[in-house]
């Protein structure tokens, strides 16, 4: 006989992300959620800035023609490819493994992550994601006395 344990999350926020009915979900009570939102946003910006700096270097060097692509064009496309793959990994850290594949499929395009953040913001607002509000709710739930509150604030 196999024993089972299932805990249903009462504060799960689910978003359908494609026409196949696939979803991503968030645990609104997860203390790491706001940290993951912040990290994903910072990582995407860091990856973008690095790619821009690499492309600036390429634009300043002499180009070598090729049969189809010049060396500079090939190197630029490789930077874009790496940038999109790295950004997908960064966003999957927030949205869940394979989430970007569910959302974008195999296609990458120039403003895809700007579009994704723009679409996520109303959902974050619906979830009530607010760092101060979240810290206050943790304090109210777990603070027993004034000393405990001072420890949480330290």
Rosetta blueprint (number, residue, H / E / L):
1 X L
2 X L
3 X L
4 X L
5 X L
6 X L
7 X L
8 X L
9 X L
10 X L
11 X L
12 X E
13 X E
14 X E
15 X E
16 X E
17 X L
18 X L
19 X L
20 X L
21 X L
22 X L
23 X E
24 X E
25 X E
26 X E
27 X E
28 X L
29 X L
30 X L
31 X L
32 X L
33 X H
34 X H
35 X H
36 X H
37 X H
38 X H
39 X H
40 X H
41 X H
42 X H
43 X H
44 X H
45 X H
46 X H
47 X H
48 X H
49 X H
50 X H
51 X H
52 X H
53 X H
54 X H
55 X H
56 X H
57 X H
58 X H
59 X H
60 X L
61 X L
62 X L
63 X L
64 X L
65 X L
66 X L
67 X L
68 X L
69 X L
70 X L
71 X H
72 X H
73 X H
74 X H
75 X H
76 X H
77 X H
78 X H
79 X H
80 X H
81 X H
82 X H
83 X H
84 X H
85 X H
86 X H
87 X H
88 X H
89 X H
90 X H
91 X H
92 X H
93 X H
94 X H
95 X H
96 X L
97 X L
98 X L
99 X H
100 X H
101 X H
102 X H
103 X H
104 X H
105 X L
106 X L
107 X L
108 X L
109 X L
110 X L
111 X L
112 X H
113 X H
114 X H
115 X H
116 X H
117 X H
118 X H
119 X H
120 X H
121 X H
122 X H
123 X H
124 X H
125 X H
126 X H
127 X H
128 X L
129 X L
130 X L
131 X H
132 X H
133 X H
134 X H
135 X H
136 X H
137 X H
138 X H
139 X H
140 X H
141 X H
142 X H
143 X L
144 X L
145 X L
146 X H
147 X H
148 X H
149 X H
150 X H
151 X H
152 X H
153 X H
154 X L
